């Protein structure tokens, strides 16, 4: 009997280890992904719309992290898969290796050049602010438990420094929109920066790129579970970051892209903030400055999402929410086996009560997008799949909902939008097959749509 228990435990450990090998990627994250279908020909990237300060082959990418640090022998610092009680805010440089200048990078961004995508290398990063350790010490004052006065002053000083630094970044970049990326398990610090650079570059560089890097990438047989716990630990720090960003006067909107288990970190933090703002009589869309929320391959319990997000009208606090799912996602299949619960990133209509999807469609703010032909292990399509990356880019660039000329997805009988491998090339009904696709001509770009809760 004991041997049987040991064998089962060993098998579970191997399975957990296998899950981590595939959980957040099927292709190298240190290389620019294949160009999206959106950039099929030479002028589609709209490089002239990129702010001048962001036209670089070594862009500045911001980060906030609650990973612990290690001091290396050469004096540099490495971020680890261990927790820190304090957040660090800083800036990294991510280099498109072997690319001479901006013009060459724009050319390589288009599929018709046949160029091999360059490697992405994090050449440097430096902390600019190290926040106070949390929790801040409390004291009892006039019958109330409050933060100790000295600790409160120190934190306010760090917050002021952050607001000043972000205000300067907005002025430097020429945009008040922030693109925040939250990675999944088995991702190192550099992985988060290069994945974000992929999304930001292909979505047109219309925003300030920032990643929230939580202490994922643990070692050991049960590393998946350790990463999950680290994600729970980091919810509080992500709430801090979102509050800080919203308090920067120069910031207008915050778009959020979360992948895999990072969707749990992001939605848990956002849910608590949305509940708090509603309790204050505020409108979360306004006070939190939330824009588009993208949940890619979400490693979330379907039942919990229905109870804690859909039932609480969580989605109405955003301009729109796009949930990308793949029923053939093998990483989430393993996660589902381990947890014995269906995962949100493998959704199908059977996971909802009768009429529930139709009711959500009437609200119009949450869109379930089924990715067909995702490729690889079916989990990293948000970065690797040219069709999925095209729709993410269009969602972030145009602010449009699916189903129109801006994002020509097709709605199926289950109220899921269908994204085919050649999207959007194969979903433009009036496009001449012999004519090169040009989004400037074939998709009508419009100013940002401002939906959501008001």
N, C-alpha and C positions, 0 to 999 in steps of 0.2 A: 504493500500500500504506500509506504514511504517513497519507494522508488518511483511509483506512478506519479505521486505529487511532484517529485523532483523533476521527472521528465516533462510533465505539463508546465511546470514553472520555467524550465529551460526553453521549451517551445514558445511560451509566451514572451520570454525575454528576447529570443531570436526574432520573433515577429515584431516586437516593439522596435528592435534595432533596425529591422528591415524597413519599417515604416519611416523611421528617421532618414534613411538613405534616400527615400523617394518623396518625403513629405512636402518639400517646398521647391522642388525643381527637377527638371529632367535634362536640362542643358546647362552649360557653364554660365554662371552669373557674372563672370568677369569678362564677358564679351558682349558687345552690342548685339541685340537680337536681329533676326532677319527683318528687312523693311516691311512695314505693314502694307497690305494691298492698297491702302489709301494713297500710298506714294509709288504708284506703279510706273509713272513716267516723270520726266525731268524737272518740271516746274511745280509739282504738287505740294511741296513742303511749305510753301509760302514763307520763305526765309526773310522776306522783306518786312514781315509782320513781327518778327522776333525783335524785342528791344535791343538796342545796340550793345548795351552792357552784358547781354546774355549770349552774344554771338562769339562763343569761345570753344576751342578744342580742349581746354582745361578749366571747365566751369567750377564755380564756387558752389558747393552744396552744403547746406546747413544740417545740423543734427542736434538732437537732444537725446540723452541716453542715461539710463540708470544701471549700466553695466559697471562693474568694478574695474580698476586699472592695475596694470603691472608695469613697473619701471624696468626697461630693458638696459642691458649693459652699455649701449651706445647713447644713453640718455633719452631715448624716445620712449613713448608710452604706448602700450597695447591695451585694447579693451577686451575683456574676457566674458565668458558665459556665466559669470557669477554676479550676484546682486550687490548694489550699492544703495545705501539709504539716502543718498543725495543725487540730484540730477546734475548733469553737465551740459552746457550749451556751447557749441563751437561750430567751426566751419572746416570743411575738407575741400581738397582739390582732387577732382576725378579727371584723369587724362584719357583722351581718346588716342591710344598709342599709334604711332606711325602716321598720323594724319597731320599734314603740313599746316593747314589753315582752315578757316571757317568755310571758304568756298569749296574746298575738297570734301569736307565733312558733309555739306549739303548735297554734293554730287553723290557721295556714298550712301546717303539716306534713301535714295531712290532705287527701286528694284531693277530698273532697266539698265543700270550700269554694270550689273554683274559683279560688283566689287565685294570682296570678302569683308564682312563686318569687323571693325577694329576691336582690339582688346580694350577693356576699361581698367584702369589702374588707379587706385587711391594713392596718390603720391605723397600726400601729407594731410594731417588734420591737427587742429589746435583748439583746446578748450578756451573759451572766452569768459565764461561765468561758471562757477561751481556754487550751486544753491545750498541752502541750509539742509542739514540732515532732517529727515522726517521720521517719526512725528515730532513736531515742535513741542517743547516742554510746556505743560499747562500750569496755571495757578488759579487759585480761588480769589476772586475780587468782587467785593460788594455782593456776595451771595451767589455769584455766577462763576462757572468754570470757563476760563478764557486762556488764550495763549499768553505765555509769560512775556512781559512788556519788552524786554531786551531782545528776545528771539523774534518777536513780531517786527521790531524796528529793523533788525538785520535782514529778515526776509523781504521786507518792503524795499530795502535798499537794492537787493538783488533783482527784485521785480522791476524796479526803476531802471536799472542797468539794462535789463532785457528789453524793455520797451524802447529805450533809446537806441540800442543796437538794431532792433528790428525796424524802427523808423528809418534809420540810416540805410538799411538794406532795401527798403521799399523805394527810397529815393535813388539809390544806386541802380537798382534793377529796372525802375520805371514801371512797376506794376504793384498794385495793392492786393493781389491774389496770391495765396499760399497753397502749394500742393504738398500735403502731408502724407507720407507713406508709412504704414505699419506692417512690418514683415511677419512671417510665420516662424514655426519651429525650425531647428537645424540651420539657422542663418547666423553667420558671424556678422561682426560690425561692418566690415568691408562689403559683405554681400548686400546688406541693406542699402548702402550708398550706391552700389552699381545697379541694383534693381531699380531704385528710384531714378537714377540717371537715364535708364532705358525708357521708363514711362514718361518722364519729363521731356526728354529730347523728342520722342515720337509724338507727343501730344502738342508739340509746337513751341515749347519754351515760353509760354505766356504767363508764367507764374514764378514764384520764388520756391525752389525745391527744398524740402526739409524732411528728414526721416526721424521717427521716434524709434530708437533701437533699444529693445528690451533684452534682458540677459538670456537669449536663446542660444542653441548650439552646444548644449551640454554633452559631456562624455559619459560612457558607460552603457550597460545593457538597457537600463530603464530610462534613458535620456529623454524619450518622448514625454514621459510623465513628469520628469523634473522641469522640462521646458514649459509644460502646461501650468505647473505651479508658479514658475517664474512669471508667466503671463498674468496670473492672478495678482501677484505681488506688484506688478507694474501698472495696474489699473489706476491706482491713486496718483502716480507720477504723470500718467497721460492726462488725467483730469487737471492736474496743475498746469501742464503745458497748454491745454486747450483754453483754460481760463486766462493764462498769460497772453496767448495770441489774441484772444478776443478783446483784451484790454488795450491793445496797441491801436491808437487812433488812426494811424496810417493804413492799417490792414482793413480791407473791404470784405473779403470772402475767404473762407478756408475750405478747400476741397480735400477730401480724404479718400485715399485708396488703401484698403487693407486686404491682405492675402492670408488664406489658410487660417491657422490659429491666431494670427494677428487680428482677424475679424472679431474674435471673442474679446481681446484686449480693448479694441476700439469701441465696440458696441456696448460693453460693460461700462466704460468710462463715459461715453456719450449718454447712455440711458440715465445714469445718475445725475448728470448735469441737466438733462432735459427735465427730469422730475423736479430738481431743485428750482429751476427757473420758473416752471409752471406753479410751484408752490409759492413763489414770490409774486405771482401775478404777472409775470413777464412772458414774452413770446420768444421761445428759444431760438427760432430762426434769426431773430433780430439781435438778441443779446449775445449769442454764441457765434454769430456771423457764419453759420454753417451753410456751405454751398452744396456741391454734389458729393454724395457718398457712394463709393464703389466697393462692393464686397465680392472679391474674386475667390472662387473655390472655398467658400467659408466652411471651416471646421467647427461647426456649431451644431448643437443638439436641436433637431427640428421642433420637438415639443417645447423646449425652453424658448425658442424664438417666437413660436405662436403665442405662448403665454405671456412672455415678458416684453416682447417688442411689438408684435402686431396688435395684441389686445390693448396695449397702453398707447397706441398711436405714436409710437416712437418715430416712425418714418415721416410723419407730417412736419417734423422739425427741420427738414432739409428741402433744398430746391427740388431734388429728386434723389432716389436711391436705385442703383442698378446692381442687381444680384446675378452674378454669372455662375451658372451651374453646368455640370457635366455628369450625367448618370453613369458614365464609364470611368470616372475618376478612381484610379486604383489606390492612390494614397488614402482617399477618404473611405474607400471600401474597407481598408485595413483599420482605419480609425473607428469606423462603424462596428467592425467585429470586436475590437478591443473594448469599446464602450457599451456595446449591445444596444445602441440607439442609432436611428437614421441621422445622417449628417445633412446639413442645410445645402451644402454644395453638390449633393446628389439628388436634389429635389425632383419629384414628379408630382402630378396632380393627386395621386393617391394619398399623399401626406397631408392634404388639406380636407377640411370638412366640405360637404357639398355646398356650392355657391360661394365659398370663401374667396377663391381666386377671382371670381367675377366681381365680388364686392370690392376687392382691392383694386381691380382694374378701373372701377368707377371712380375711386378716389384719385387715381391717376398719377400718384407720386412714386410708387414702388413698381419696378419693372423686373420681372424674372426672365433672364436671357439664357436659353439653352444653347451651349456651344457644341456644334457638331464637328466631328473630325478634329478633335482638339490636338491630337498628335502626342507622341511620347507616352508618358505615364498618365497623361490627361489631367495634370494638376497645375502645371506652370504655364498654362495657355495665356494667362493675362500678360505674360511677357514674351512668350515664344511664338504664339500662334498669330500669323499675319492678319487673319480675319478678326480675332478678338481684340488685338491691339488696335486695329482700325476703328472699332466701335468705341473703345475706351478713349482714343484720341478725339473722335468726333464728339463724344459726350462732354469731354473737358473743354474742347475748343468752341463748340457751338452752343452749349447748354441746352440743346434740344432734347425733347422726348423721343423715344423710338416710334417708328411707324410712318414718318413723313419723309419729305425729300432730303432732310438733313441727316437722318439716320434711318435708311430704308430697310429696316428689319420687318419680317413677316410674323404676324400673330397666328398661332395655331389654335386648334379647337380646344386646347386645355388652358388657354390664356397665357401661354408662354411665348415669348418672342424667340424666333429661331435665327441663329447665327450660323450660316454655312461657311465652309472653308474659304471660299472665294469672295466673301462679303468685303466691301459692298458692290463689287463688280457684277455679281450674279443676281443682285436684287434691285437693279435699276431698270425698270420695265421699258423705258424709252431709249435706252442706251444702244447705239449701233454697235454690234459685236466687232466690226472692223475698225472702230474708232478708239483711240487711246482714251482711257478714263482720266478726266481732269476735274477734281472737286471744285475748283474755282468756277468752272462752267456747269458741271453736272450736279453739284450740290449747292444749294443757296445758303450761304453763310449769313447769319443774322446776329444782332446784338444779343447779349446774355438774356435768357429767359429767367424771370424772377418769380418762381413759384413757391410752394411750401407754405408753412404756417406763418400767418401774419397777425 
